[in-house]
Amino acid sequence: MRLGYCCINLTLRAKKPSVYTGRTLIRRLFTMEKASERAAQNTEDLMAILRWNLERDIRVFRITSDLFPRLTDPENGYRIIDLAEGRAIIKSLRGIGKFAADNRMQLSFHPGPFALFGSPNDKASAAGLREVEAHARIAEHICEGGKLDIPINIHIGGSYQGDFDGTAKRWLENFRKLSKGARSRLALENDDRPGGWSIRRLHRYIHNLTGVPLTIDLHHFLFCNDGYPIEEDYFLAKSTWGKRSNQVHYSEPPGRKLMPAHSDYLWRPLPPFVLKDAAAHVLLEAKAKELALLAYRRQFRIRESGR
């Protein structure tokens, strides 16, 4: 089992000059020149974050979806190679891939609420396809530098008034429109809403027809499950990854009341079946990012090992 965190390193973000990967642009200020400058700085700082992580034996990391400003914008979207510094940026991405592969790191993406393949709105589903394809192209550039498994994790996005059959049908139709590379990287995560897409529903409606692996979010399970023990759903999700490292998300609510929101730090131990799972890559979704991970290691004396 290995622990990771998501997108932002607060320690490096607080430095002068700041090190971070989320320099973006609002639409009215967008120019290709500005996008190129910010993308180049973002990719340079991504390498700095990975080096910092390696020094602390953190080998699992989620890359921000803001690495390339407005990459999928319907008005301003572009190809990386078309940026003024495009060739240098692609070279940097390959360097990131080599560094990650050489040091047995795993990177991933989580495009967020935009990949709505199951939406009855054609515009929304088309935007979702653009979003996933863009992430897949970034992943391909990174993987040109070294052999890596870079999952792109998304949600179904809703059941649209409980119409699981219709939503799954639309999702599958749009999934088939993706490139082979994008399809091979996609993973689906269980929802945090009662009556949503549980691990069991994702397995029955999507995985069984496509082979798309399932990421289990242990916090989301508390809101959306089918009455099975969490350990059973954990191993059902794990089985969908085959020989790949299974993806797990863990977070806690900010107070005593159970709610989907995430806390700054984590105070409860991971279940024993996760701790003993040598193949598991566990992303800690805590607002204190790397500080929460390091504190969690110390508090529970976690010794990581595995792939």
Phi and psi restraints in degrees (value plus and minus 20) as a CYANA .aco file:
   2 ARG   PHI    -146.5  -106.5
   2 ARG   PSI     123.9   163.9
   3 LEU   PHI    -119.5   -79.5
   3 LEU   PSI     130.0   170.0
   4 GLY   PHI    -165.8  -125.8
   4 GLY   PSI     157.7   197.7
   5 TYR   PHI    -159.8  -119.8
   5 TYR   PSI    -199.2  -159.2
   6 CYS   PHI    -139.6   -99.6
   6 CYS   PSI      99.2   139.2
   7 CYS   PHI      52.4    92.4
   7 CYS   PSI     -67.5   -27.5
   8 ILE   PHI    -141.3  -101.3
   8 ILE   PSI     113.7   153.7
   9 ASN   PHI    -124.8   -84.8
   9 ASN   PSI      88.3   128.3
  10 LEU   PHI     -87.0   -47.0
  10 LEU   PSI     -52.1   -12.1
  11 THR   PHI     -82.6   -42.6
  11 THR   PSI     -68.4   -28.4
  12 LEU   PHI     -94.8   -54.8
  12 LEU   PSI     -50.5   -10.5
  13 ARG   PHI     -83.1   -43.1
  13 ARG   PSI     -51.3   -11.3
  14 ALA   PHI    -102.4   -62.4
  14 ALA   PSI     -27.6    12.4
  15 LYS   PHI     -93.5   -53.5
  15 LYS   PSI     144.6   184.6
  16 LYS   PHI    -139.6   -99.6
  16 LYS   PSI      93.2   133.2
  17 PRO   PHI     -92.8   -52.8
  17 PRO   PSI     134.3   174.3
  18 SER   PHI     -89.2   -49.2
  18 SER   PSI     122.3   162.3
  19 VAL   PHI    -132.5   -92.5
  19 VAL   PSI      93.3   133.3
  20 TYR   PHI    -180.9  -140.9
  20 TYR   PSI     149.5   189.5
  21 THR   PHI    -142.8  -102.8
  21 THR   PSI      -2.4    37.6
  22 GLY   PHI    -133.9   -93.9
  22 GLY   PSI       9.8    49.8
  23 ARG   PHI     -90.3   -50.3
  23 ARG   PSI      95.9   135.9
  24 THR   PHI    -145.6  -105.6
  24 THR   PSI    -187.4  -147.4
  25 LEU   PHI    -165.7  -125.7
  25 LEU   PSI     119.8   159.8
  26 ILE   PHI     -99.3   -59.3
  26 ILE   PSI     136.3   176.3
  27 ARG   PHI     -78.3   -38.3
  27 ARG   PSI     -62.5   -22.5
  28 ARG   PHI     -90.2   -50.2
  28 ARG   PSI     -37.1     2.9
  29 LEU   PHI    -122.4   -82.4
  29 LEU   PSI     -16.1    23.9
  30 PHE   PHI     -90.2   -50.2
  30 PHE   PSI     111.9   151.9
  31 THR   PHI    -160.7  -120.7
  31 THR   PSI     135.4   175.4
  32 MET   PHI     -83.6   -43.6
  32 MET   PSI     -52.9   -12.9
  33 GLU   PHI     -84.4   -44.4
  33 GLU   PSI     -66.6   -26.6
  34 LYS   PHI     -85.2   -45.2
  34 LYS   PSI     -60.1   -20.1
  35 ALA   PHI     -82.1   -42.1
  35 ALA   PSI     -60.7   -20.7
  36 SER   PHI     -84.5   -44.5
  36 SER   PSI     -66.1   -26.1
  37 GLU   PHI     -80.4   -40.4
  37 GLU   PSI     -65.2   -25.2
  38 ARG   PHI     -93.0   -53.0
  38 ARG   PSI     -57.3   -17.3
  39 ALA   PHI     -84.9   -44.9
  39 ALA   PSI     -60.4   -20.4
  40 ALA   PHI     -82.9   -42.9
  40 ALA   PSI     -62.3   -22.3
  41 GLN   PHI     -88.5   -48.5
  41 GLN   PSI     -59.3   -19.3
  42 ASN   PHI     -81.0   -41.0
  42 ASN   PSI     -65.5   -25.5
  43 THR   PHI     -88.3   -48.3
  43 THR   PSI     -56.5   -16.5
  44 GLU   PHI     -82.2   -42.2
  44 GLU   PSI     -62.5   -22.5
  45 ASP   PHI     -93.2   -53.2
  45 ASP   PSI     -46.6    -6.6
  46 LEU   PHI     -80.7   -40.7
  46 LEU   PSI     -62.4   -22.4
  47 MET   PHI     -82.6   -42.6
  47 MET   PSI     -59.6   -19.6
  48 ALA   PHI     -82.7   -42.7
  48 ALA   PSI     -60.6   -20.6
  49 ILE   PHI     -84.9   -44.9
  49 ILE   PSI     -63.7   -23.7
  50 LEU   PHI     -84.7   -44.7
  50 LEU   PSI     -57.1   -17.1
  51 ARG   PHI     -84.4   -44.4
  51 ARG   PSI     -62.8   -22.8
  52 TRP   PHI     -80.4   -40.4
  52 TRP   PSI     -64.5   -24.5
  53 ASN   PHI     -79.8   -39.8
  53 ASN   PSI     -65.5   -25.5
  54 LEU   PHI     -81.9   -41.9
  54 LEU   PSI     -58.8   -18.8
  55 GLU   PHI     -79.7   -39.7
  55 GLU   PSI     -41.7    -1.7
  56 ARG   PHI    -132.8   -92.8
  56 ARG   PSI      -4.0    36.0
  57 ASP   PHI      36.7    76.7
  57 ASP   PSI      18.1    58.1
  58 ILE   PHI    -119.5   -79.5
  58 ILE   PSI      92.9   132.9
  59 ARG   PHI    -136.9   -96.9
  59 ARG   PSI     -11.7    28.3
  60 VAL   PHI    -145.3  -105.3
  60 VAL   PSI     108.8   148.8
  61 PHE   PHI    -172.1  -132.1
  61 PHE   PSI     116.2   156.2
  62 ARG   PHI    -114.8   -74.8
  62 ARG   PSI     106.2   146.2
  63 ILE   PHI    -102.5   -62.5
  63 ILE   PSI     118.8   158.8
  64 THR   PHI     -82.8   -42.8
  64 THR   PSI     131.5   171.5
  65 SER   PHI    -103.8   -63.8
  65 SER   PSI     -20.9    19.1
  66 ASP   PHI    -117.0   -77.0
  66 ASP   PSI      -4.3    35.7
  67 LEU   PHI     -78.3   -38.3
  67 LEU   PSI     -57.0   -17.0
  68 PHE   PHI    -139.8   -99.8
  68 PHE   PSI      89.9   129.9
  69 PRO   PHI     -77.2   -37.2
  69 PRO   PSI     103.7   143.7
  70 ARG   PHI      35.4    75.4
  70 ARG   PSI      16.4    56.4
  71 LEU   PHI     -80.9   -40.9
  71 LEU   PSI     -55.7   -15.7
  72 THR   PHI    -128.9   -88.9
  72 THR   PSI      -6.8    33.2
  73 ASP   PHI     -79.3   -39.3
  73 ASP   PSI     111.6   151.6
  74 PRO   PHI     -82.6   -42.6
  74 PRO   PSI     -44.0    -4.0
  75 GLU   PHI    -114.7   -74.7
  75 GLU   PSI     -57.1   -17.1
  76 ASN   PHI    -135.8   -95.8
  76 ASN   PSI     -13.6    26.4
  77 GLY   PHI     -76.3   -36.3
  77 GLY   PSI     133.3   173.3
  78 TYR   PHI    -174.5  -134.5
  78 TYR   PSI     150.1   190.1
  79 ARG   PHI    -116.6   -76.6
  79 ARG   PSI     126.7   166.7
  80 ILE   PHI     -78.1   -38.1
  80 ILE   PSI     -60.8   -20.8
  81 ILE   PHI     -82.9   -42.9
  81 ILE   PSI     -41.5    -1.5
  82 ASP   PHI    -101.5   -61.5
  82 ASP   PSI     -29.7    10.3
  83 LEU   PHI     -91.5   -51.5
  83 LEU   PSI     131.7   171.7
  84 ALA   PHI     -75.6   -35.6
  84 ALA   PSI     -58.0   -18.0
  85 GLU   PHI    -123.1   -83.1
  85 GLU   PSI       3.6    43.6
  86 GLY   PHI     -76.4   -36.4
  86 GLY   PSI     -67.1   -27.1
  87 ARG   PHI     -84.6   -44.6
  87 ARG   PSI     -60.3   -20.3
  88 ALA   PHI     -86.6   -46.6
  88 ALA   PSI     -57.6   -17.6
  89 ILE   PHI     -85.7   -45.7
  89 ILE   PSI     -64.4   -24.4
  90 ILE   PHI     -81.6   -41.6
  90 ILE   PSI     -59.0   -19.0
  91 LYS   PHI     -82.6   -42.6
  91 LYS   PSI     -60.1   -20.1
  92 SER   PHI     -83.3   -43.3
  92 SER   PSI     -61.7   -21.7
  93 LEU   PHI     -81.6   -41.6
  93 LEU   PSI     -60.8   -20.8
  94 ARG   PHI     -83.9   -43.9
  94 ARG   PSI     -57.8   -17.8
  95 GLY   PHI     -84.0   -44.0
  95 GLY   PSI     -58.6   -18.6
  96 ILE   PHI     -82.4   -42.4
  96 ILE   PSI     -63.1   -23.1
  97 GLY   PHI     -82.0   -42.0
  97 GLY   PSI     -62.7   -22.7
  98 LYS   PHI     -84.7   -44.7
  98 LYS   PSI     -64.0   -24.0
  99 PHE   PHI     -81.1   -41.1
  99 PHE   PSI     -65.3   -25.3
 100 ALA   PHI     -86.0   -46.0
 100 ALA   PSI     -63.4   -23.4
 101 ALA   PHI     -86.1   -46.1
 101 ALA   PSI     -63.6   -23.6
 102 ASP   PHI     -81.7   -41.7
 102 ASP   PSI     -48.3    -8.3
 103 ASN   PHI    -129.6   -89.6
 103 ASN   PSI      -2.5    37.5
 104 ARG   PHI      32.4    72.4
 104 ARG   PSI      28.1    68.1
 105 MET   PHI    -116.5   -76.5
 105 MET   PSI     137.5   177.5
 106 GLN   PHI    -142.5  -102.5
 106 GLN   PSI     111.1   151.1
 107 LEU   PHI    -130.0   -90.0
 107 LEU   PSI     135.8   175.8
 108 SER   PHI    -171.5  -131.5
 108 SER   PSI     150.8   190.8
 109 PHE   PHI    -148.7  -108.7
 109 PHE   PSI     135.0   175.0
 110 HIS   PHI    -162.4  -122.4
 110 HIS   PSI      67.6   107.6
 111 PRO   PHI     -76.6   -36.6
 111 PRO   PSI     -35.3     4.7
 112 GLY   PHI      70.2   110.2
 112 GLY   PSI    -167.8  -127.8
 113 PRO   PHI    -106.2   -66.2
 113 PRO   PSI      -4.4    35.6
 114 PHE   PHI    -121.7   -81.7
 114 PHE   PSI     -33.8     6.2
 115 ALA   PHI    -110.8   -70.8
 115 ALA   PSI      50.7    90.7
 116 LEU   PHI    -116.2   -76.2
 116 LEU   PSI      49.7    89.7
 117 PHE   PHI     -83.3   -43.3
 117 PHE   PSI     -46.7    -6.7
 118 GLY   PHI    -110.6   -70.6
 118 GLY   PSI     -18.0    22.0
 119 SER   PHI     -88.1   -48.1
 119 SER   PSI     121.2   161.2
 120 PRO   PHI     -94.0   -54.0
 120 PRO   PSI     -28.8    11.2
 121 ASN   PHI    -108.5   -68.5
 121 ASN   PSI      94.0   134.0
 122 ASP   PHI     -80.8   -40.8
 122 ASP   PSI     -55.6   -15.6
 123 LYS   PHI     -84.4   -44.4
 123 LYS   PSI     -61.7   -21.7
 124 ALA   PHI     -87.0   -47.0
 124 ALA   PSI     -62.5   -22.5
 125 SER   PHI     -88.5   -48.5
 125 SER   PSI     -56.0   -16.0
 126 ALA   PHI     -84.7   -44.7
 126 ALA   PSI     -59.2   -19.2
 127 ALA   PHI     -83.6   -43.6
 127 ALA   PSI     -57.1   -17.1
 128 GLY   PHI     -83.5   -43.5
 128 GLY   PSI     -61.2   -21.2
 129 LEU   PHI     -82.3   -42.3
 129 LEU   PSI     -63.2   -23.2
 130 ARG   PHI     -80.0   -40.0
 130 ARG   PSI     -62.2   -22.2
 131 GLU   PHI     -83.5   -43.5
 131 GLU   PSI     -67.5   -27.5
 132 VAL   PHI     -88.6   -48.6
 132 VAL   PSI     -61.2   -21.2
 133 GLU   PHI     -81.8   -41.8
 133 GLU   PSI     -58.8   -18.8
 134 ALA   PHI     -84.5   -44.5
 134 ALA   PSI     -63.3   -23.3
 135 HIS   PHI     -84.2   -44.2
 135 HIS   PSI     -58.2   -18.2
 136 ALA   PHI     -85.1   -45.1
 136 ALA   PSI     -56.9   -16.9
 137 ARG   PHI     -87.6   -47.6
 137 ARG   PSI     -59.3   -19.3
 138 ILE   PHI     -82.0   -42.0
 138 ILE   PSI     -65.4   -25.4
 139 ALA   PHI     -80.0   -40.0
 139 ALA   PSI     -59.7   -19.7
 140 GLU   PHI     -84.2   -44.2
 140 GLU   PSI     -60.7   -20.7
 141 HIS   PHI     -82.4   -42.4
 141 HIS   PSI     -63.0   -23.0
 142 ILE   PHI     -81.8   -41.8
 142 ILE   PSI     -62.7   -22.7
 143 CYS   PHI     -93.0   -53.0
 143 CYS   PSI     -33.3     6.7
 144 GLU   PHI     -85.7   -45.7
 144 GLU   PSI     -40.8    -0.8
 145 GLY   PHI    -108.8   -68.8
 145 GLY   PSI     -36.1     3.9
 146 GLY   PHI    -199.6  -159.6
 146 GLY   PSI     137.0   177.0
 147 LYS   PHI     -94.2   -54.2
 147 LYS   PSI      93.6   133.6
 148 LEU   PHI    -158.6  -118.6
 148 LEU   PSI     133.5   173.5
 149 ASP   PHI    -126.7   -86.7
 149 ASP   PSI      91.5   131.5
 150 ILE   PHI    -138.8   -98.8
 150 ILE   PSI      71.9   111.9
 151 PRO   PHI     -88.3   -48.3
 151 PRO   PSI     127.7   167.7
 152 ILE   PHI    -133.0   -93.0
 152 ILE   PSI      86.0   126.0
 153 ASN   PHI    -115.7   -75.7
 153 ASN   PSI     107.5   147.5
 154 ILE   PHI    -156.5  -116.5
 154 ILE   PSI     151.5   191.5
 155 HIS   PHI    -127.0   -87.0
 155 HIS   PSI     139.7   179.7
 156 ILE   PHI     -81.5   -41.5
 156 ILE   PSI     -62.5   -22.5
 157 GLY   PHI      85.0   125.0
 157 GLY   PSI     -20.3    19.7
 158 GLY   PHI     123.4   163.4
 158 GLY   PSI     144.8   184.8
 159 SER   PHI    -131.7   -91.7
 159 SER   PSI     -23.9    16.1
 160 TYR   PHI      33.4    73.4
 160 TYR   PSI      53.1    93.1
 161 GLN   PHI      44.5    84.5
 161 GLN   PSI      16.9    56.9
 162 GLY   PHI      56.5    96.5
 162 GLY   PSI      -6.3    33.7
 163 ASP   PHI    -108.4   -68.4
 163 ASP   PSI      55.6    95.6
 164 PHE   PHI     -86.9   -46.9
 164 PHE   PSI     -57.9   -17.9
 165 ASP   PHI     -83.8   -43.8
 165 ASP   PSI     -68.5   -28.5
 166 GLY   PHI     -87.2   -47.2
 166 GLY   PSI     -60.2   -20.2
 167 THR   PHI     -83.5   -43.5
 167 THR   PSI     -65.0   -25.0
 168 ALA   PHI     -82.2   -42.2
 168 ALA   PSI     -59.8   -19.8
 169 LYS   PHI     -81.4   -41.4
 169 LYS   PSI     -66.3   -26.3
 170 ARG   PHI     -84.6   -44.6
 170 ARG   PSI     -61.9   -21.9
 171 TRP   PHI     -79.7   -39.7
 171 TRP   PSI     -65.0   -25.0
 172 LEU   PHI     -86.4   -46.4
 172 LEU   PSI     -57.6   -17.6
 173 GLU   PHI     -82.7   -42.7
 173 GLU   PSI     -62.1   -22.1
 174 ASN   PHI     -94.6   -54.6
 174 ASN   PSI     -56.0   -16.0
 175 PHE   PHI     -75.7   -35.7
 175 PHE   PSI     -60.5   -20.5
 176 ARG   PHI     -89.5   -49.5
 176 ARG   PSI     -35.6     4.4
 177 LYS   PHI    -101.3   -61.3
 177 LYS   PSI     -35.6     4.4
 178 LEU   PHI     -89.8   -49.8
 178 LEU   PSI     134.9   174.9
 179 SER   PHI     -85.0   -45.0
 179 SER   PSI     139.7   179.7
 180 LYS   PHI     -78.0   -38.0
 180 LYS   PSI     -60.9   -20.9
 181 GLY   PHI     -83.4   -43.4
 181 GLY   PSI     -61.8   -21.8
 182 ALA   PHI     -87.2   -47.2
 182 ALA   PSI     -62.7   -22.7
 183 ARG   PHI     -80.3   -40.3
 183 ARG   PSI     -58.7   -18.7
 184 SER   PHI     -89.4   -49.4
 184 SER   PSI     -39.1     0.9
 185 ARG   PHI    -118.7   -78.7
 185 ARG   PSI     -34.0     6.0
 186 LEU   PHI     -89.8   -49.8
 186 LEU   PSI     121.9   161.9
 187 ALA   PHI    -157.9  -117.9
 187 ALA   PSI     131.1   171.1
 188 LEU   PHI    -136.3   -96.3
 188 LEU   PSI     119.6   159.6
 189 GLU   PHI    -133.4   -93.4
 189 GLU   PSI     125.5   165.5
 190 ASN   PHI     -89.7   -49.7
 190 ASN   PSI     132.6   172.6
 191 ASP   PHI    -102.7   -62.7
 191 ASP   PSI     144.5   184.5
 192 ASP   PHI    -129.1   -89.1
 192 ASP   PSI       1.7    41.7
 193 ARG   PHI    -140.2  -100.2
 193 ARG   PSI     113.4   153.4
 194 PRO   PHI     -75.6   -35.6
 194 PRO   PSI     117.3   157.3
 195 GLY   PHI      57.9    97.9
 195 GLY   PSI      -9.1    30.9
 196 GLY   PHI    -112.8   -72.8
 196 GLY   PSI    -170.9  -130.9
 197 TRP   PHI    -108.3   -68.3
 197 TRP   PSI      78.6   118.6
 198 SER   PHI    -100.1   -60.1
 198 SER   PSI     151.5   191.5
 199 ILE   PHI     -78.6   -38.6
 199 ILE   PSI     -61.4   -21.4
 200 ARG   PHI     -84.3   -44.3
 200 ARG   PSI     -62.5   -22.5
 201 ARG   PHI     -87.3   -47.3
 201 ARG   PSI     -62.7   -22.7
 202 LEU   PHI     -80.7   -40.7
 202 LEU   PSI     -60.3   -20.3
 203 HIS   PHI     -84.5   -44.5
 203 HIS   PSI     -65.9   -25.9
 204 ARG   PHI     -92.1   -52.1
 204 ARG   PSI     -65.5   -25.5
 205 TYR   PHI    -104.7   -64.7
 205 TYR   PSI     -50.6   -10.6
 206 ILE   PHI    -138.7   -98.7
 206 ILE   PSI     -77.1   -37.1
 207 HIS   PHI     -78.4   -38.4
 207 HIS   PSI     -64.2   -24.2
 208 ASN   PHI     -82.5   -42.5
 208 ASN   PSI     -42.2    -2.2
 209 LEU   PHI    -120.7   -80.7
 209 LEU   PSI     -37.0     3.0
 210 THR   PHI    -148.2  -108.2
 210 THR   PSI     -43.4    -3.4
 211 GLY   PHI      60.9   100.9
 211 GLY   PSI     -16.6    23.4
 212 VAL   PHI     -81.6   -41.6
 212 VAL   PSI     106.5   146.5
 213 PRO   PHI     -94.5   -54.5
 213 PRO   PSI     140.3   180.3
 214 LEU   PHI    -135.1   -95.1
 214 LEU   PSI     107.0   147.0
 215 THR   PHI    -111.0   -71.0
 215 THR   PSI     104.2   144.2
 216 ILE   PHI    -116.0   -76.0
 216 ILE   PSI     105.2   145.2
 217 ASP   PHI    -117.1   -77.1
 217 ASP   PSI      94.3   134.3
 218 LEU   PHI     -87.7   -47.7
 218 LEU   PSI     -50.5   -10.5
 219 HIS   PHI     -93.0   -53.0
 219 HIS   PSI     -64.2   -24.2
 220 HIS   PHI     -80.3   -40.3
 220 HIS   PSI     -53.8   -13.8
 221 PHE   PHI     -75.3   -35.3
 221 PHE   PSI     -53.2   -13.2
 222 LEU   PHI     -85.2   -45.2
 222 LEU   PSI     -43.1    -3.1
 223 PHE   PHI    -118.2   -78.2
 223 PHE   PSI     -47.7    -7.7
 224 CYS   PHI    -160.0  -120.0
 224 CYS   PSI      79.6   119.6
 225 ASN   PHI    -172.7  -132.7
 225 ASN   PSI     153.1   193.1
 226 ASP   PHI    -131.4   -91.4
 226 ASP   PSI       4.6    44.6
 227 GLY   PHI      68.0   108.0
 227 GLY   PSI     -16.1    23.9
 228 TYR   PHI    -108.3   -68.3
 228 TYR   PSI     135.1   175.1
 229 PRO   PHI     -81.3   -41.3
 229 PRO   PSI     126.6   166.6
 230 ILE   PHI     -79.9   -39.9
 230 ILE   PSI     -54.2   -14.2
 231 GLU   PHI     -82.9   -42.9
 231 GLU   PSI     -58.4   -18.4
 232 GLU   PHI     -86.3   -46.3
 232 GLU   PSI     -62.7   -22.7
 233 ASP   PHI     -87.8   -47.8
 233 ASP   PSI     -54.3   -14.3
 234 TYR   PHI     -78.7   -38.7
 234 TYR   PSI     -69.8   -29.8
 235 PHE   PHI     -95.6   -55.6
 235 PHE   PSI     -44.5    -4.5
 236 LEU   PHI     -85.6   -45.6
 236 LEU   PSI     -66.5   -26.5
 237 ALA   PHI     -82.3   -42.3
 237 ALA   PSI     -63.8   -23.8
 238 LYS   PHI     -78.4   -38.4
 238 LYS   PSI     -59.3   -19.3
 239 SER   PHI     -82.5   -42.5
 239 SER   PSI     -42.8    -2.8
 240 THR   PHI     -96.5   -56.5
 240 THR   PSI     -31.2     8.8
 241 TRP   PHI    -111.1   -71.1
 241 TRP   PSI     -29.2    10.8
 242 GLY   PHI      39.8    79.8
 242 GLY   PSI    -145.7  -105.7
 243 LYS   PHI    -108.3   -68.3
 243 LYS   PSI     -21.4    18.6
 244 ARG   PHI    -100.3   -60.3
 244 ARG   PSI     140.6   180.6
 245 SER   PHI     -90.6   -50.6
 245 SER   PSI     105.6   145.6
 246 ASN   PHI     -95.8   -55.8
 246 ASN   PSI     120.8   160.8
 247 GLN   PHI    -115.9   -75.9
 247 GLN   PSI     113.4   153.4
 248 VAL   PHI    -154.2  -114.2
 248 VAL   PSI     118.8   158.8
 249 HIS   PHI    -134.6   -94.6
 249 HIS   PSI     121.6   161.6
 250 TYR   PHI    -159.1  -119.1
 250 TYR   PSI     112.2   152.2
 251 SER   PHI    -171.5  -131.5
 251 SER   PSI     153.9   193.9
 252 GLU   PHI    -158.0  -118.0
 252 GLU   PSI     135.2   175.2
 253 PRO   PHI     -92.0   -52.0
 253 PRO   PSI     139.0   179.0
 254 PRO   PHI     -94.0   -54.0
 254 PRO   PSI     -33.1     6.9
 255 GLY   PHI    -159.7  -119.7
 255 GLY   PSI    -182.2  -142.2
 256 ARG   PHI     -95.6   -55.6
 256 ARG   PSI     -46.0    -6.0
 257 LYS   PHI     -96.6   -56.6
 257 LYS   PSI     115.1   155.1
 258 LEU   PHI     -91.8   -51.8
 258 LEU   PSI     100.8   140.8
 259 MET   PHI    -173.2  -133.2
 259 MET   PSI     138.4   178.4
 260 PRO   PHI     -87.4   -47.4
 260 PRO   PSI     -42.9    -2.9
 261 ALA   PHI     -79.5   -39.5
 261 ALA   PSI     134.5   174.5
 262 HIS   PHI    -121.2   -81.2
 262 HIS   PSI     124.9   164.9
 263 SER   PHI    -103.3   -63.3
 263 SER   PSI     147.6   187.6
 264 ASP   PHI     -91.7   -51.7
 264 ASP   PSI     -67.5   -27.5
 265 TYR   PHI    -142.4  -102.4
 265 TYR   PSI     152.7   192.7
 266 LEU   PHI    -139.6   -99.6
 266 LEU   PSI     115.5   155.5
 267 TRP   PHI    -143.6  -103.6
 267 TRP   PSI     -23.1    16.9
 268 ARG   PHI    -134.1   -94.1
 268 ARG   PSI     123.5   163.5
 269 PRO   PHI     -92.9   -52.9
 269 PRO   PSI     130.7   170.7
 270 LEU   PHI     -84.6   -44.6
 270 LEU   PSI     130.1   170.1
 271 PRO   PHI     -80.1   -40.1
 271 PRO   PSI     127.6   167.6
 272 PRO   PHI     -75.7   -35.7
 272 PRO   PSI     -54.9   -14.9
 273 PHE   PHI     -88.0   -48.0
 273 PHE   PSI     -42.8    -2.8
 274 VAL   PHI    -100.2   -60.2
 274 VAL   PSI     -65.6   -25.6
 275 LEU   PHI     -79.0   -39.0
 275 LEU   PSI     -52.0   -12.0
 276 LYS   PHI    -108.0   -68.0
 276 LYS   PSI     -23.3    16.7
 277 ASP   PHI    -107.5   -67.5
 277 ASP   PSI      80.7   120.7
 278 ALA   PHI     -83.6   -43.6
 278 ALA   PSI     -43.6    -3.6
 279 ALA   PHI    -110.2   -70.2
 279 ALA   PSI     -29.4    10.6
 280 ALA   PHI     -95.0   -55.0
 280 ALA   PSI     116.4   156.4
 281 HIS   PHI    -132.8   -92.8
 281 HIS   PSI      93.8   133.8
 282 VAL   PHI    -128.6   -88.6
 282 VAL   PSI      93.2   133.2
 283 LEU   PHI    -108.2   -68.2
 283 LEU   PSI     100.1   140.1
 284 LEU   PHI    -105.4   -65.4
 284 LEU   PSI      93.9   133.9
 285 GLU   PHI    -116.0   -76.0
 285 GLU   PSI      51.0    91.0
 286 ALA   PHI    -134.9   -94.9
 286 ALA   PSI     125.0   165.0
 287 LYS   PHI     -87.6   -47.6
 287 LYS   PSI     -42.4    -2.4
 288 ALA   PHI    -105.2   -65.2
 288 ALA   PSI     -13.2    26.8
 289 LYS   PHI      30.8    70.8
 289 LYS   PSI    -143.2  -103.2
 290 GLU   PHI     -85.9   -45.9
 290 GLU   PSI     -47.6    -7.6
 291 LEU   PHI     -86.1   -46.1
 291 LEU   PSI     -59.3   -19.3
 292 ALA   PHI     -86.5   -46.5
 292 ALA   PSI     -60.5   -20.5
 293 LEU   PHI     -82.7   -42.7
 293 LEU   PSI     -68.2   -28.2
 294 LEU   PHI     -84.2   -44.2
 294 LEU   PSI     -58.9   -18.9
 295 ALA   PHI     -86.9   -46.9
 295 ALA   PSI     -58.5   -18.5
 296 TYR   PHI     -84.9   -44.9
 296 TYR   PSI     -62.4   -22.4
 297 ARG   PHI     -77.2   -37.2
 297 ARG   PSI     -67.7   -27.7
 298 ARG   PHI     -85.8   -45.8
 298 ARG   PSI     -66.1   -26.1
 299 GLN   PHI     -81.3   -41.3
 299 GLN   PSI     -62.9   -22.9
 300 PHE   PHI    -125.8   -85.8
 300 PHE   PSI     -10.0    30.0
 301 ARG   PHI      30.3    70.3
 301 ARG   PSI      28.3    68.3
 302 ILE   PHI     -99.1   -59.1
 302 ILE   PSI     106.8   146.8
 303 ARG   PHI    -131.2   -91.2
 303 ARG   PSI      91.3   131.3
 304 GLU   PHI    -103.1   -63.1
 304 GLU   PSI     128.5   168.5
 305 SER   PHI    -178.8  -138.8
 305 SER   PSI     157.9   197.9
 306 GLY   PHI      92.5   132.5
 306 GLY   PSI    -179.9  -139.9
